[in-house]
Amino acid sequence: MYLLTQIAKYLFIVLLLVFSIKDYTYLLRKEREKRKRILGSQIRILYLTAILGFALILLYDFSIMNAMLFAGILIYFGITLAAFRLLYPRASMLLVNNMLMLLLIGFIVITRLNPQQGLKQFMIAAAGTVFAFLIPVIIRKIRVLKKLTWLYAAIGIASLMVVLALARMSGGAKLSISVGGITIQFSELVKLTLVFFLASKLAADHSFRSVVIATVVAALHVVILVLSTDLGTALVFFTAYVVIVYVATRNPLYPIVSLAGGAASSVAAYFLFDHVRQRVIAWKDPFSVYDTSGYQIVQGLFAIGAGGWFGTGFYLGRPKTIPVATKDFIFAAICEEFGAVFCICLLFVCMSLYVLIVKLSMEIRDPFYRLVSIGLGTEYAFQVFLTVGGVTKFIPMTGITLPLISYGGSSVISTIVMLAIIQGLYILREDEAVEFEQA
């Protein structure tokens, strides 16, 4: 069993390495047939990774639930791939392949750490995907979306106010509320509504007055999050705002002033909130506060160090010693058993998604949808940066989850919906190209 696990860890690395290389090869290729072959090989790698991962899970922790989860994942992959091809012939299958690969890595790691959470994560992802099939239709057919400026702002502010008023403190922050036993993190919804508000406000009018109004509304979102001490999400919102304003106006003065204001706000948060101060201390010297706020970081660093370049092997590490290993620190758990090389390939897959989104935003002609695309892509990429940076002690911890991989229903559904919106914009771009050729 030990020998099989050691062989498997190198197979995991090779599979993800080839998958990530094909991501970028696809972006460089223009020929339709070559692209189809690349997509086909990625799908085969996806299934091989699933078979390898769950073969080890069943070898070490056999249960009917894990076997049924494995079968469910294979069926889910088949239905999702076939449905996108059938319903949306012009969809970006590269986007679908990357989404499924990131979800699969999450399913494998979470199931290894907590089988019940793995099953729940799969069910939530499957439900979110069913809903996501409707999103491209909405993007293509409902043109009124760009006119709902103040509805987006109202939904976002109201949602954050509900959390501020009703949520209980957890980990030093008010993050979510429970309704009928279901935990809902409204900030995940607001990630979408804020981008739509900013895009709607600045697409047609990016005058100084319009920028000021957008800034006031975005600042109100951030202030509510700061009062809830959800500073990680506040950083994501702030970064999306800076990028959208710059892309809309092309005025470098706006991001310079915004970043200066953000730096000043960060210093103020350090002195105002003990929660922030403790995280900065833990970041600077986690061993000095090992018994309190530094414990999680130290355990994460131990896990990364134990894994080395190639990992200890699946089920041969001790990732369960890391607090909340299935959520904030899942990257450390992956590093320990899969190794740094595997994690670098994982980051390449994450960044290929961002490159695809940026490429789309550069090609789409409608300014509203262009800003929506770049805003959502920025939120995704910056969330990956915050998660990985916090785990590796590059930056202070922010409590942000790794999109599609970390355990958390609200995060998974919001990211799937975000990618479905991008998919709708991709199809819209393809429609524009066809109309242009016909004209």
N, C-alpha and C positions, 0 to 999 in steps of 0.2 A: 504493500500500500504506500509506503514511504517513497519507493522508487517511482511508482506511477505519479505521485504528487509532484515529485521533482521534475519529471519529464513534462508534466502538464503545465508547470509554471512557465517553461520556455515556449510551449505551444501557445499559451495565452499571449505572450509577448509577440510572437511571430504573427499570429492572427491579427492582433490590433495594429501592429506595425504595417502590415500589408494593407489593411483596411484604411488607415490614415493616409498612406501614400497614394492610394487610389482616389481618395478625396481630392487631393490637389492635382493629380493627373487628369481627373475628370474636368476640373476647371480650366485646364490648359488645352484640352482636346475640343475640337469643333465638329468633327465628323460624327454624325448621328450613330452609325453602327459601332464605332469604337466606344462611344459613351454608353451604349446599351450593354456592351460586353463588360465594361467597368462596373456598371450597376449590378449586372448579373453575378459577377464575382464577389461583390460586396455582400449580396444576399446570401451566397453560399458561406461566406465567412461568418455572417451573422448566425446562421443555423449551426455551424460547427462550434462556434463559441458557446452557444446555448447548450448544445449536447455535451461539450466538454465540462462546462461549469456545473450543470446539474447531474452529470455522471458522478462527479466528485462529491457533490452534496448528498446524493443518494448512497454513495459508498460510505461516507462518514456518518450520516444522519438520516438513515432511511425511514421514511414514514409515508403513509398514504397521502397525506396532505402535500408533502413535497413532490411526490410523483404526479399528483393531480395538477399542482402548480406548473410543473414542467410541461405537461401536456397542454395546459391552458395557454402557456406562453407561446408554444409552437403554433397553436390554432390562431391565437391573436395576431402573431406575425403574418401568417398566411392570409387572414381576412383583411388586415390593414393594407398589405401590399397589393392584394387583388382589388380591393375597393377603391384605392386611390387611382389605380390604372383604369378601372372601369368607369368611375364617376368623373374623374378629372384627367383626361388623356394628356393635357398640357401641364400637369403638375410636375414639380421638381421632385423626382424620385430620390435624388441625392439627399435632399432635405429629410425625406421620410427614412431613408437608410440610416442617416446619422442619428435621428431621433430614436429609432428603434435600438441602435447599438448602445446609446447612452442609457436608455431605459433598461436594457438587458444587463449591463454592468451593475446598475443599481439593484435589479432583482436578485442577481447572484450574490452580491455582497450583503445585502440586507437579509436575505434568506439564510446565509451562513451565520449571521449574527443573531437573528431573531426570526424564525420561520413564520410566526404569526404576523409580524410586521411585513414580511416579504409577500405573504398572500394578500394582505390588505393593500399594500402598495400596488400590486398587480391589478386588483379589482378596481381601484380608484383610477389607475392609468387607462384601463380598458374602457371604463365609463367616460372618462374625459376624451378619449379618442373618438368614441361614438358621437359625442357632442361636437367634436372638432370637425367632423365631416360636413357639418352644416355651415361652418364659418366661411369657406371660400365662396359659397353661394351668396351669403350675405354681403361679402366684400364686393362681389361682381355686380350684383343686382340692385342693392339698396344704395342709391347715390346720395341719399339724404344724410349719410353718416358724417360728411364733412361740414354739415350745418348745425350739428347738435353740440355746439361749443360749450354752452353753459350747462347743458345737461350732464356732460362729462365732469365738469367742475363740481356740480352739485352732488353727484353720486360719489365722487372721490372724497370730498370734504365730509359729507354725511357719514360715509363708511368709517373714516378715521375717527370721527367724533364718537361714534358708537363704541369703538374699541377703547378710546380714551376714557369714556364714561363707565363702561360695563366690564371691561377685561380685568382679570386678576393679574397681579404682578407675578412674573415667572422669569427667573434668571436675571432679575434686575430690570425687566422691561415688561410693558403691557403689549402683548403680541396678538392674542386671539381671544375669542369668546366661544363658549360651548352652548350649543342649542340641541336639546334632545340627545345628548351624548356625543354629538358630532362637533369637533373643534374646527372653527372657521377662522382663517387669518385674512382679514379684509384687506390688508395692505397688498396682498398678491393681486387682488382685483384692481386696486387703485394703480398698480404699476401700468395697467393697460389704459385706464381712463385718463390718467395724467398725460400720457403720451398723445392720446387722441385729442385732449383739450389743447395742448400746446400746438399740435399740428394744425388743428382747425383754426386756432386763433392767429397763427403766424403764416399760414400758407398763402392767403390772399392779401394780407396786410401786415408787412413787417416794419411799419413805421416805428418811431421812438415811442409814441403813445401806446401802440399795440404791444410792444415789448415790455413796457412798464406794467401794463395790465396783466400780461402773462406772468411776469415776475412776481407780482403781488399774490396772484392765485397759487403759483408754484410754491412761493415762500410760506403761504398759509398751510399747504400740505406738509411742508417740512417742519414747520413750527409745531404742528399737532403731533407729528412723529417724535420730535424732540421732547415734548411734554410727556409722551408715552415712553420715553427713553429707548425707543426703537431706532437707534442711531445708524445701524447698518442699512436699513431700508431708506432712511433719510439720505444717506450718501448715494444710494442708487438713484433716487429721485433727483437729487441735485445734479448728478453727472448727466443724466438724461436731459435735464433742462438746459445745461450749459451747451451740450452738443446740438440740440435742436435749435436753440437760439442762434448759434453760430452758423449752422447750415442754412437757416432761413434768411439770415441777414448778411452773411459773409463779412461781418464787421468784427475784427479781432479785439476791439475794445470791450465788447460785451463779455466774452469769456475771461479776459484779464481781470475786469472788475469783479466778476462773479467768483473767480478763484480766490481773489484777495478777500472777498467777503466770507467765502467758505473757510479760508484759513483762520480768519479772525473768530468765526463762529466755533471752530474746532477748539481753539484756545479757551474760549469762554465756556464751552461744554466741559472741558477738563476741570475747571475751577468750580463749576456749578453742580456737577453730578459726580457723586462718589463712585457710582457704577462705572463711569468712564475713567475716572482716576485709577481705580483698581485694575482695569484692563490695560492701561498704559504702563502701570508698574509691573504687571505680570508680563507684558511684552518686553520691557527693558531688561528685567532680570527675574524670570519665572521661578528660579530656584530659591530666591529670597522669600517668596510667598508660596512655596511648594504646598504647604498644608491648606491653603485657601484658594485664592484666585489663580495661582500659577500651576495648580495640579493638572488641569486639563492640557495645558500647553506642554508641560514636561512629559506627560504620558504620550502625547502625540509625537513629540520629538524622539522619544525613546522608540516608538513604533517605526517611525521613518528610518531611524538609524539601524534598527534591527533588520529591517527589510533590505537595506543596501540597494544595489543596482537591480538585482533579479528576484528579490523577495524571499521570504522563508518558505513559501509554498502554501497552497490553499489548506486551511485547517491546521497549519503547523505554527502559526503565530499566536499572539495573545491580544487581538484587537478589542476583546471585550473589556480589557482593563482601561480603555480610553472612555471617559465619560461622554455620553450621547454620541457614541461612535456611528450610529446609523444616520445621524443628522448633521450637525455642524462639522464634525471631525471624521466624516466618512472618507475623506481623501487620505488621512493618516492611516486608516484601516486598510485602504487599498494599497498604499505604499508598503505597508508591512508585509502583506502576504503575496502581493503581485510584483513589487519592486518599483524602483524609480524609473526604469526604462519603460515599463508598462504605463506608468502615470504620465510620462512625457508624451507618449503616443496618445493617451487619453486627452491631454490638453491640446494636441494637434487636431483631434476630432472636434473638440469644442470650438477651437478657433476657426476651423474650416466652415463651421456653421456661421460664424460671424463674418467671415470673408464672403460667403455666399449672400448674406443679407446686405452687406455693404455694396457688393456688385449689383444687386437688385436695385438698391436705392439710387445708384448712379445711372441706371438705365431707364427707370420708370419716369414718365413725362409729367404726370400729375403731381404738383408740388405737395398737396396734402398727403397723398400716399407715400411720397418720397420721404417726408418728415416722419410719418408713422413708422416706416421701415427702419430708418436710421435710429430713431428713438428706441424702438423695441430691441434692435440689435445691440445698442449701447447698454441697455439695462442687462441684457443677457451676458454680454462679455464682461461688464464690470462686476456682476454678481459672481462670476467664475473667479475673477481676480481677487475679490474680497475673501472668498472662501479659501482659495489656495494660499493666498498671502497670509491669512490669519493662522492657518494650520502650520505653515512653515516658519512662522515668526518673522515674516518679512514686514508685516504690518500688524497693529493690534487686532485682536479678535473683534468681530462685529456681530457674530451670531447669525450670519447669513448661510443658507444651505446651498449645496452644489446642485444646480438645475438638472432635473430629470434623474439624478443619481441618488441624492439624499432622500431619506424617508420624510414624508410630509404630503398629505393629500392636497392642501391648498396650493403648495408650491408646484407640485407635479401638474395639477390641472391647469394652473395659470400659464405654465411654460408650454404645455401642449397647445393651449388656446393661442398663445403668442405665436408659436410656430405655424399654427393653422392660419392665423392672420397673414403671416409672411407668405404662406402657400397661396392664399387668395390673391395677394399682391403679385406674386410670381405669375399666376394664371392671368391676372389682369394685364400684366406686362406682355405676356404672350399674345393676348387678344389684341393689344395695341399694335404689335408687330404685324399680325395678320391683316388688320384693318389698313395699316400703312402700305403693305404690299398690294392689297387690293386697290387702294386709291391710286 
